Amino acid sequence: MVSAWNELSRLESWLWDRSRGLSQLHTNGDSQKTVWQPAVDALEDAAHILLVADLPGLEQKDIDITVENNVLVVRGERKAGAHGDGTFHTRERVQGPFSRAFTLPATVDVDAIEAEMKAGVLTITLPKKREARPRQIKVTSVST
């Protein structure tokens, strides 16, 4: 399982921009919009790698997922909500565009990737290629 752990550790190096989560925000110099990155968990079992992203307030139409040159990119935008004509005294809920990019390990079957959105949580399933999955070898007995 050491090699699987190494692959999982590589998930951390997938990020193009190393800042993470909602607490680390920055302003995009070109558009002056707030840019944020959703929190993403990476889990691995024998057959899959799962990416689970918190995207509260977004719907599947707000999210774009692409794979090109073995890089998975998740993009989207949380739009400002309509809250009437009042004045904000505090504004902590993040809005604006986001992007996360992940370089996929060679063990991922890119053609079989699936994504599901449920209750503000995006789950991307990255199936491993059959040859990359562990398999049990049956030991047979030969009588002499």
C-alpha positions as a Markdown table, in Angstrom:
| # | Residue | x | y | z |
|---|---|---|---|---|
| 1 | Met | 0.0 | 0.0 | 0.0 |
| 2 | Val | 3.0 | 2.3 | 0.1 |
| 3 | Ser | 2.7 | 3.2 | -3.6 |
| 4 | Ala | -1.0 | 4.0 | -3.1 |
| 5 | Trp | -0.1 | 6.3 | -0.2 |
| 6 | Asn | 2.5 | 8.0 | -2.4 |
| 7 | Glu | -0.2 | 8.5 | -5.1 |
| 8 | Leu | -2.5 | 10.0 | -2.4 |
| 9 | Ser | 0.3 | 12.2 | -1.2 |
| 10 | Arg | 0.8 | 13.4 | -4.7 |
| 11 | Leu | -2.8 | 14.7 | -4.7 |
| 12 | Glu | -1.5 | 17.5 | -2.4 |
| 13 | Ser | 0.9 | 18.6 | -5.2 |
| 14 | Trp | -1.9 | 18.8 | -7.7 |
| 15 | Leu | -2.8 | 22.4 | -6.8 |
| 16 | Trp | -1.7 | 25.2 | -9.1 |
| 17 | Asp | -2.3 | 27.7 | -6.5 |
| 18 | Arg | -1.3 | 26.5 | -3.0 |
| 19 | Ser | -3.6 | 28.7 | -1.0 |
| 20 | Arg | -6.6 | 26.7 | 0.3 |
| 21 | Gly | -10.0 | 27.0 | 1.7 |
| 22 | Leu | -12.3 | 29.9 | 2.3 |
| 23 | Ser | -10.1 | 31.6 | 4.8 |
| 24 | Gln | -7.4 | 32.4 | 2.3 |
| 25 | Leu | -8.9 | 34.9 | -0.2 |
| 26 | His | -7.2 | 37.2 | -2.6 |
| 27 | Thr | -8.2 | 39.7 | -5.2 |
| 28 | Asn | -7.7 | 39.0 | -8.9 |
| 29 | Gly | -5.8 | 42.0 | -10.1 |
| 30 | Asp | -7.5 | 42.0 | -13.6 |
| 31 | Ser | -11.1 | 41.8 | -12.6 |
| 32 | Gln | -11.0 | 43.0 | -9.0 |
| 33 | Lys | -13.4 | 40.1 | -8.1 |
| 34 | Thr | -12.8 | 38.1 | -5.0 |
| 35 | Val | -11.3 | 34.7 | -6.0 |
| 36 | Trp | -11.7 | 31.8 | -3.6 |
| 37 | Gln | -11.0 | 28.1 | -3.5 |
| 38 | Pro | -13.4 | 25.6 | -2.1 |
| 39 | Ala | -12.1 | 23.1 | 0.4 |
| 40 | Val | -11.5 | 19.7 | -1.2 |
| 41 | Asp | -10.9 | 16.3 | 0.5 |
| 42 | Ala | -9.1 | 13.5 | -1.5 |
| 43 | Leu | -9.8 | 9.9 | -0.5 |
| 44 | Glu | -8.5 | 6.7 | -2.0 |
| 45 | Asp | -9.6 | 3.1 | -1.9 |
| 46 | Ala | -8.5 | 0.1 | -4.0 |
| 47 | Ala | -10.7 | 1.1 | -7.0 |
| 48 | His | -11.1 | 4.9 | -6.9 |
| 49 | Ile | -9.8 | 8.2 | -5.9 |
| 50 | Leu | -12.6 | 10.6 | -4.7 |
| 51 | Leu | -12.4 | 14.4 | -4.6 |
| 52 | Val | -15.1 | 15.9 | -2.4 |
| 53 | Ala | -15.6 | 19.7 | -2.6 |
| 54 | Asp | -17.7 | 21.9 | -0.4 |
| 55 | Leu | -19.7 | 24.2 | -2.7 |
| 56 | Pro | -22.6 | 25.5 | -0.6 |
| 57 | Gly | -25.1 | 27.6 | -2.5 |
| 58 | Leu | -24.0 | 26.4 | -5.9 |
| 59 | Glu | -25.9 | 24.2 | -8.3 |
| 60 | Gln | -24.6 | 21.9 | -11.0 |
| 61 | Lys | -25.2 | 24.6 | -13.6 |
| 62 | Asp | -22.7 | 26.8 | -11.8 |
| 63 | Ile | -19.8 | 24.3 | -12.1 |
| 64 | Asp | -17.6 | 23.4 | -15.1 |
| 65 | Ile | -15.3 | 20.3 | -14.9 |
| 66 | Thr | -12.8 | 19.6 | -17.7 |
| 67 | Val | -9.9 | 17.2 | -18.2 |
| 68 | Glu | -7.1 | 18.1 | -20.7 |
| 69 | Asn | -3.6 | 16.8 | -20.8 |
| 70 | Asn | -4.2 | 14.7 | -17.7 |
| 71 | Val | -5.2 | 17.8 | -15.7 |
| 72 | Leu | -8.7 | 18.0 | -14.1 |
| 73 | Val | -10.0 | 21.5 | -13.6 |
| 74 | Val | -13.0 | 22.4 | -11.5 |
| 75 | Arg | -14.3 | 26.0 | -12.1 |
| 76 | Gly | -17.3 | 27.9 | -11.1 |
| 77 | Glu | -18.7 | 31.1 | -9.7 |
| 78 | Arg | -20.8 | 31.9 | -6.6 |
| 79 | Lys | -22.9 | 34.8 | -7.6 |
| 80 | Ala | -24.0 | 37.5 | -5.1 |
| 81 | Gly | -27.4 | 36.9 | -3.7 |
| 82 | Ala | -30.2 | 39.5 | -3.9 |
| 83 | His | -30.8 | 40.7 | -0.3 |
| 84 | Gly | -32.8 | 43.8 | -0.8 |
| 85 | Asp | -31.6 | 47.4 | -0.6 |
| 86 | Gly | -30.0 | 47.3 | 2.8 |
| 87 | Thr | -26.4 | 48.2 | 3.7 |
| 88 | Phe | -24.0 | 45.4 | 4.6 |
| 89 | His | -22.4 | 45.8 | 8.0 |
| 90 | Thr | -20.6 | 42.5 | 7.7 |
| 91 | Arg | -19.9 | 40.5 | 4.6 |
| 92 | Glu | -18.2 | 37.1 | 5.3 |
| 93 | Arg | -19.9 | 34.9 | 2.7 |
| 94 | Val | -17.5 | 34.4 | -0.2 |
| 95 | Gln | -18.6 | 35.1 | -3.8 |
| 96 | Gly | -17.0 | 35.3 | -7.2 |
| 97 | Pro | -15.1 | 32.8 | -9.4 |
| 98 | Phe | -13.1 | 29.9 | -8.2 |
| 99 | Ser | -10.8 | 27.3 | -9.8 |
| 100 | Arg | -9.0 | 24.2 | -8.6 |
| 101 | Ala | -6.7 | 22.2 | -10.8 |
| 102 | Phe | -5.4 | 18.6 | -10.2 |
| 103 | Thr | -2.8 | 16.8 | -12.2 |
| 104 | Leu | -4.1 | 13.2 | -12.4 |
| 105 | Pro | -2.0 | 10.2 | -11.5 |
| 106 | Ala | -1.3 | 7.8 | -14.4 |
| 107 | Thr | -3.4 | 5.2 | -12.6 |
| 108 | Val | -6.7 | 7.2 | -13.2 |
| 109 | Asp | -9.0 | 6.0 | -16.0 |
| 110 | Val | -9.8 | 9.5 | -17.5 |
| 111 | Asp | -12.6 | 8.3 | -19.7 |
| 112 | Ala | -14.6 | 6.9 | -16.7 |
| 113 | Ile | -14.5 | 10.0 | -14.4 |
| 114 | Glu | -17.9 | 10.9 | -13.0 |
| 115 | Ala | -19.2 | 13.9 | -11.0 |
| 116 | Glu | -22.2 | 14.3 | -8.7 |
| 117 | Met | -23.6 | 17.3 | -6.9 |
| 118 | Lys | -25.8 | 16.8 | -3.8 |
| 119 | Ala | -26.7 | 19.3 | -1.1 |
| 120 | Gly | -23.8 | 21.7 | -2.0 |
| 121 | Val | -21.2 | 18.9 | -2.0 |
| 122 | Leu | -19.5 | 18.0 | -5.3 |
| 123 | Thr | -18.1 | 14.4 | -5.5 |
| 124 | Ile | -15.8 | 13.6 | -8.4 |
| 125 | Thr | -15.1 | 9.9 | -8.8 |
| 126 | Leu | -11.8 | 9.0 | -10.4 |
| 127 | Pro | -11.8 | 5.3 | -11.2 |
| 128 | Lys | -8.4 | 3.6 | -11.3 |
| 129 | Lys | -7.4 | 1.7 | -14.4 |
| 130 | Arg | -8.0 | -2.0 | -14.0 |
| 131 | Glu | -4.3 | -2.8 | -14.2 |
| 132 | Ala | -3.6 | -0.3 | -11.4 |
| 133 | Arg | -6.1 | -2.0 | -9.0 |
| 134 | Pro | -4.8 | -4.6 | -6.5 |
| 135 | Arg | -5.9 | -8.1 | -7.2 |
| 136 | Gln | -5.8 | -11.3 | -5.3 |
| 137 | Ile | -3.8 | -14.1 | -6.7 |
| 138 | Lys | -5.2 | -17.5 | -5.9 |
| 139 | Val | -2.6 | -20.1 | -4.7 |
| 140 | Thr | -3.3 | -23.6 | -6.0 |
| 141 | Ser | -2.1 | -26.8 | -4.7 |
| 142 | Val | -0.3 | -29.3 | -6.9 |
| 143 | Ser | -0.3 | -32.9 | -5.7 |
| 144 | Thr | 2.8 | -35.0 | -6.3 |
